């Protein structure tokens, strides 16, 4: 659940940045075609970028691995407040998100049904060489799919030609598909106010485009009076593109604004650094570990997945697996980086690792013993200063890599539970290889802290 919320957070950040770019750089521009592709494309890109994953190679060196006492003596579960189990904060947020999503989708479906019902009851006619659907209702003028629908009382209206010109732009340029895409993406992040601004910007830009095409061949003032006269239309659906849509003031301002082309091309180039920044910050990072053991360099991911079908049915089995696969990142060793990281593995009822989190969820967990990874510094170790760090990305990535690769755990105490793994990375000089690691504090102190 946390991974879903994290993904939605990334999507919200991307949407906000893309909309802010439009607001400050392109909002007053009359490049409506460019704005159309930018607004729809960036809205969709905000959902795609967090799904992109880049792999980076990390060189790992051999290390010695030690374990504390058995899980039964040092492991502990977060205290329970009662016999009843309450949903976590993440679960509550997911439930609220789903409820909002269902409401938004229901509204969208209802709008489609309303538009489809009106379209189905219309009679087709050819007016001024354009195929038009005439509805029984009065004061209608909108485009649904590629159909232009008008109310029957508009057939003899003096401004009918301009109305059809406006709706004809929506029909020819398939503006309906931009709107349906915007509404679907808005439903998926209904909680984000900037997503609503982004969706409204898409709708407004389509209206600006249609208005611009009409006033290029018709009298602008007469067309604006027509818009005002039709502003009382009571039909309201998220799927309609209509001459009498909201934000008339913005449309009036845009029609009267002068087309300024200075620095337009330069401002459009700003999209590239914005996109690259979001790609770097929001995309996933997949670490491919390279081991320097043996006769040459080999991908450690292949070594970890050597026997993926094997299962582990004992604590000793987990210890053996961790001892075999945990390595010390070369860059961390070279920099003298030491420290501890905590990871939380969600184990399914049948023992499969479902996800690995580096932030503690708001729920009970079972603590696995501390695992100590001892790396060995090079010949110049006497001049190397150790630096202690917690939650360093390099050390987190190594622990996460191995925990994610754990085979099926046929251990009852772990199945269906959240398991905490603590990895402590430490460095020794080459002369200390024969020394056995010992705790910094005694067991009595650990028991006292755990109470």
C-alpha positions in Angstrom: 0.0 0.0 0.0 2.8 2.4 0.8 4.3 1.9 -2.7 0.9 3.0 -4.2 0.8 6.1 -2.1 4.5 6.8 -2.9 3.7 6.5 -6.6 0.7 8.8 -6.3 2.8 11.3 -4.5 5.3 11.3 -7.3 2.5 11.7 -9.9 1.2 14.7 -7.9 4.6 16.3 -7.8 5.1 15.8 -11.6 1.6 17.2 -12.3 2.2 20.2 -10.1 5.6 21.0 -11.7 4.2 20.6 -15.3 1.2 22.8 -14.5 3.5 25.5 -12.9 5.6 25.5 -16.0 2.5 26.1 -18.2 1.1 28.7 -15.8 4.3 30.9 -15.8 5.5 30.3 -19.4 2.6 29.4 -21.7 -0.6 30.5 -20.1 -0.8 33.9 -21.9 0.6 32.5 -25.2 -1.6 32.1 -28.3 0.3 29.0 -29.4 -2.9 27.0 -28.8 -1.7 24.0 -30.8 1.6 23.8 -28.9 -0.2 24.3 -25.6 -2.6 21.5 -26.5 0.1 18.9 -26.9 2.1 20.2 -23.9 -0.9 20.1 -21.5 -2.2 16.7 -22.5 1.3 15.2 -23.0 2.6 16.5 -19.7 -0.5 15.4 -17.8 0.1 11.8 -19.1 3.9 12.0 -18.6 3.3 12.7 -14.9 1.9 9.2 -14.6 4.6 7.6 -16.8 7.8 9.1 -15.4 7.5 7.4 -11.9 7.2 4.0 -13.7 10.4 4.5 -15.6 13.4 2.7 -14.0 17.1 3.2 -14.6 19.7 0.7 -13.7 23.0 1.6 -12.3 26.0 -0.6 -11.6 27.4 -0.8 -8.1 30.7 -2.6 -7.5 30.7 -4.7 -4.4 33.6 -6.3 -2.5 33.7 -9.4 -0.4 32.8 -9.0 3.3 32.5 -11.0 6.4 28.9 -11.3 7.9 28.1 -11.8 11.6 24.8 -12.2 13.4 23.6 -11.4 16.9 21.8 -14.0 19.1 18.9 -16.0 17.8 15.7 -14.2 16.7 13.8 -15.6 19.7 16.0 -13.8 22.2 16.7 -10.4 20.7 13.9 -10.0 18.2 10.8 -8.1 19.4 7.4 -7.0 18.1 6.0 -3.6 18.4 3.6 -3.6 21.4 0.0 -4.2 20.6 -2.5 -1.8 22.1 -5.3 -4.5 22.3 -6.7 -7.6 20.8 -8.3 -5.8 18.0 -6.3 -4.9 14.9 -6.8 -1.5 13.4 -6.1 -0.5 9.9 -2.9 1.4 9.4 -2.7 5.0 8.2 -1.7 3.9 4.8 -4.7 1.5 4.5 -7.1 4.3 5.6 -5.6 6.7 2.9 -5.9 4.0 0.3 -9.6 3.4 1.2 -10.2 7.2 1.0 -8.4 7.4 -2.3 -10.5 4.5 -3.8 -13.8 6.1 -2.5 -12.8 9.4 -4.2 -11.8 7.6 -7.4 -15.1 5.7 -7.6 -17.0 9.0 -7.1 -15.1 10.7 -9.9 -15.4 7.8 -12.3 -19.1 7.6 -11.5 -19.5 11.3 -12.4 -17.6 10.7 -15.6 -19.7 7.8 -16.6 -22.9 9.7 -15.8 -21.7 12.6 -18.0 -21.1 10.1 -20.9 -24.5 8.6 -20.4 -26.2 12.0 -20.5 -24.3 13.0 -23.6 -24.9 9.7 -25.3 -28.6 9.8 -24.5 -28.9 13.3 -26.0 -26.9 12.2 -29.1 -29.0 9.2 -29.6 -32.3 11.1 -29.6 -31.1 13.7 -32.1 -32.1 14.0 -35.7 -29.4 14.5 -38.2 -29.5 17.4 -40.6 -27.1 19.2 -43.0 -26.8 22.9 -42.3 -24.3 25.0 -44.4 -22.6 21.8 -45.7 -22.0 20.5 -42.1 -23.7 17.4 -40.7 -25.4 18.5 -37.5 -27.4 16.6 -34.8 -30.5 18.6 -33.7 -31.7 17.8 -30.2 -35.2 18.3 -28.8 -33.9 20.4 -25.9 -33.4 24.1 -26.4 -30.3 26.3 -26.0 -27.8 23.4 -26.6 -24.6 23.7 -28.5 -21.8 21.2 -27.8 -19.6 18.6 -29.3 -19.7 14.9 -28.3 -17.1 12.7 -29.9 -17.1 14.1 -33.4 -20.8 15.0 -33.4 -22.0 18.6 -33.4 -25.2 18.9 -31.4 -27.4 22.0 -31.2 -30.8 22.7 -29.7 -33.8 22.9 -32.1 -34.4 26.6 -31.2 -31.0 27.5 -32.6 -31.8 26.4 -36.1 -33.1 29.8 -37.1 -30.8 31.8 -34.8 -28.9 34.7 -36.5 -25.7 33.5 -34.8 -26.1 29.9 -35.9 -23.2 30.1 -38.4 -20.7 31.2 -35.7 -22.0 28.5 -33.3 -21.4 25.9 -36.0 -18.0 27.3 -36.8 -17.0 27.0 -33.1 -18.3 23.5 -32.7 -16.9 22.5 -36.1 -13.4 23.2 -34.7 -14.0 20.9 -31.7 -15.3 18.2 -34.1 -12.6 18.4 -36.7 -9.7 18.5 -34.3 -11.1 15.8 -32.1 -11.0 17.9 -28.9 -13.3 15.4 -27.1 -10.4 12.9 -26.7 -8.3 15.5 -24.9 -11.2 16.1 -22.5 -11.8 12.4 -21.8 -8.1 11.9 -21.2 -8.0 14.9 -18.9 -11.0 13.7 -16.9 -9.6 10.2 -16.5 -6.3 11.4 -15.3 -8.0 13.9 -13.0 -10.0 11.1 -11.5 -6.8 9.2 -10.8 -5.5 12.1 -8.7 -8.7 13.8 -7.6 -7.0 14.8 -4.3 -4.5 17.0 -6.1 -5.8 20.6 -6.6 -3.1 21.2 -9.3 -4.5 18.3 -11.3 -7.8 20.0 -11.4 -6.1 23.2 -12.5 -4.3 21.2 -15.2 -7.5 19.6 -16.5 -9.3 23.0 -16.6 -6.3 24.4 -18.5 -6.8 21.7 -21.1 -10.4 22.6 -21.5 -9.8 26.3 -21.6 -7.0 25.9 -24.2 -9.4 24.0 -26.5 -12.0 26.8 -26.1 -9.3 29.4 -26.8 -8.3 27.5 -30.0 -12.0 27.3 -31.2 -12.6 31.0 -30.4 -9.4 31.9 -32.3 -10.5 30.1 -35.4 -13.9 31.6 -35.4 -12.9 35.3 -34.9 -10.3 34.8 -37.8 -13.3 34.6 -40.2 -16.1 36.3 -38.3 -16.7 39.6 -36.5 -15.2 39.3 -33.0 -17.6 41.6 -31.2 -20.6 39.9 -32.6 -19.2 36.5 -31.6 -18.6 37.7 -28.1 -22.2 38.9 -27.8 -23.3 35.4 -29.0 -21.2 33.8 -26.2 -22.8 36.0 -23.6 -26.3 35.3 -24.9 -25.8 31.6 -24.6 -24.2 31.7 -21.1 -27.4 30.6 -19.4 -27.3 27.1 -20.8 -28.0 24.8 -17.8 -26.5 21.6 -19.3 -23.4 20.7 -17.3 -21.3 17.6 -18.1 -17.5 17.0 -17.9 -17.6 15.6 -21.4 -19.0 18.6 -23.3 -17.0 21.1 -25.3 -19.4 24.0 -25.7 -19.6 27.5 -26.9 -21.2 28.5 -23.7 -18.7 26.8 -21.3 -17.4 28.4 -18.1 -14.5 30.9 -17.8 -16.0 33.3 -20.3 -14.0 36.2 -18.9 -10.7 34.3 -19.6 -11.9 33.6 -23.1 -12.8 37.2 -23.7 -9.4 38.4 -22.4 -7.6 35.9 -24.6 -9.5 36.9 -27.7 -8.7 40.6 -27.1 -5.0 39.9 -26.2 -2.3 40.7 -28.7 -0.3 37.8 -30.0 3.2 38.3 -28.6 5.8 36.0 -30.2 8.9 37.4 -28.4 10.8 34.7 -26.5 8.2 32.1 -27.3 10.7 29.7 -28.8 13.1 30.3 -25.9 10.4 29.6 -23.3 9.5 26.4 -25.0 13.0 25.2 -24.6 12.5 25.3 -20.8 10.4 22.1 -21.1 13.6 20.1 -21.6 15.3 20.9 -18.3 11.9 20.5 -16.5 11.4 17.1 -18.0 15.0 16.0 -17.3 14.7 17.2 -13.7 11.5 15.2 -13.1 12.9 12.2 -14.9 15.9 12.2 -12.6 14.1 12.9 -9.4 10.9 10.8 -9.9 12.0 7.8 -11.9 12.9 4.5 -10.2 16.5 3.5 -9.6 17.4 -0.2 -10.1 20.8 -1.2 -8.8 22.8 -3.9 -10.6 25.4 -5.2 -8.3 28.8 -6.2 -9.6 31.0 -8.4 -7.5 34.8 -8.3 -7.7 35.1 -11.8 -6.3 36.7 -14.7 -8.2 38.7 -14.3 -11.3 36.8 -11.4 -12.7 33.8 -9.1 -12.4 30.4 -10.8 -12.4 26.8 -9.5 -12.0 25.8 -10.3 -8.5 22.1 -10.2 -9.4 22.7 -13.5 -11.2 24.4 -15.0 -8.2 21.5 -14.0 -5.9 18.9 -15.6 -8.2 20.9 -18.7 -8.7 18.3 -21.0 -7.0 15.1 -18.8 -6.9 12.9 -21.9 -6.6 14.5 -23.0 -3.3 12.7 -22.1 -0.1 14.1 -21.3 3.4 12.6 -23.0 6.4 14.8 -22.0 9.2 16.6 -19.0 10.8 19.8 -20.7 10.0 18.8 -20.8 6.3 18.2 -17.0 6.3 21.6 -16.5 8.0 23.3 -18.6 5.4 21.6 -16.8 2.5 22.5 -13.4 3.9 26.1 -14.5 4.6 26.5 -15.7 1.0 25.0 -12.7 -0.7 25.6 -9.6 1.4 28.6 -7.5 0.1 30.2 -4.2 1.0 29.7 -1.5 -1.7 33.1 -0.5 -3.1 32.3 3.2 -3.2 31.2 3.1 0.4 34.4 1.2 1.4 36.6 3.6 -0.5 35.0 6.6 1.2 35.2 5.0 4.6 31.4 5.0 4.9 30.0 2.9 7.8 26.6 2.9 9.5 23.3 1.1 10.0 20.1 0.8 7.8 16.7 -0.6 8.7 14.5 -2.3 6.1 11.0 -3.6 6.5 10.0 -6.6 4.4 6.3 -7.4 3.9 6.0 -11.2 3.8 2.8 -12.8 2.3 1.0 -15.6 4.1 2.7 -18.1 1.8 6.2 -16.7 2.6 6.9 -14.5 -0.5 8.6 -11.1 -0.1 5.9 -8.7 -1.5 7.7 -5.4 -0.9 10.7 -3.9 1.0 10.3 -0.5 2.6 13.0 1.7 3.9 10.6 3.7 6.1 8.9 2.1 9.1 5.1 1.7 8.4 2.6 2.4 11.1 2.0 -1.2 12.1 3.4 -4.1 14.1 6.6 -5.8 12.9 8.8 -8.7 13.9 12.5 -7.8 14.3 15.2 -10.0 12.8 18.6 -10.1 14.4 21.1 -7.4 13.6 23.3 -8.4 10.7 26.8 -7.0 10.7 28.7 -6.7 7.4 32.4 -6.2 7.9 34.3 -4.8 4.9 38.1 -4.5 4.7 39.9 -1.4 3.7 42.8 -1.2 1.3 46.5 -0.9 2.0 46.2 2.8 2.8 43.6 2.2 5.4 45.6 4.1 8.1 44.9 7.4 6.3 41.2 6.7 5.7 38.8 8.4 8.0 35.6 6.5 8.8 32.3 8.4 8.3 29.2 7.1 10.1 25.9 7.5 8.2 22.4 6.3 8.7 20.1 5.6 5.7 22.8 6.2 3.2 21.5 5.3 -0.3 24.4 3.0 -1.2 24.0 1.0 2.0 20.2 0.9 1.7 20.4 -0.3 -1.8 22.7 -3.2 -0.9 20.4 -4.3 2.0 17.3 -3.9 -0.1 18.8 -5.9 -3.0 19.5 -8.9 -0.9 16.2 -8.8 1.1 14.1 -8.5 -2.1 15.9 -11.6 -3.5 15.1 -13.8 -0.5 13.5 -17.1 -1.6 10.2 -18.2 -0.2 10.2 -18.2 3.6 8.5 -21.3 5.0 8.9 -19.9 8.6 5.6 -19.6 10.4 6.7 -16.7 12.6 7.4 -14.6 9.5 4.6 -15.5 7.2 2.0 -12.8 6.8 4.1 -10.5 8.9 6.2 -7.3 8.5 9.8 -8.2 9.2 12.4 -5.7 10.2 16.0 -6.2 9.0 18.8 -4.2 10.5 22.1 -4.2 8.6 25.2 -2.7 10.2 28.1 -1.9 7.9 31.6 -1.6 9.4 35.1 -1.4 8.1 38.3 -3.1 9.4 41.9 -3.0 8.3 43.3 -6.0 6.5 45.1 -7.1 9.6 41.8 -7.6 11.4 40.5 -10.3 9.1 41.1 -13.0 11.7 39.3 -11.2 14.5 35.7 -12.1 15.3 33.2 -9.3 15.6 31.9 -8.5 19.0 29.0 -6.3 20.1 29.7 -2.7 21.1 27.2 -3.1 24.0 26.4 -6.1 26.1 23.2 -8.2 26.0 21.9 -6.8 29.3 22.0 -3.3 27.9 20.1 -4.4 24.8 17.4 -6.1 26.9 17.0 -3.0 28.9 16.6 -0.8 25.8 14.1 -3.3 24.4 11.7 -3.1 27.4 
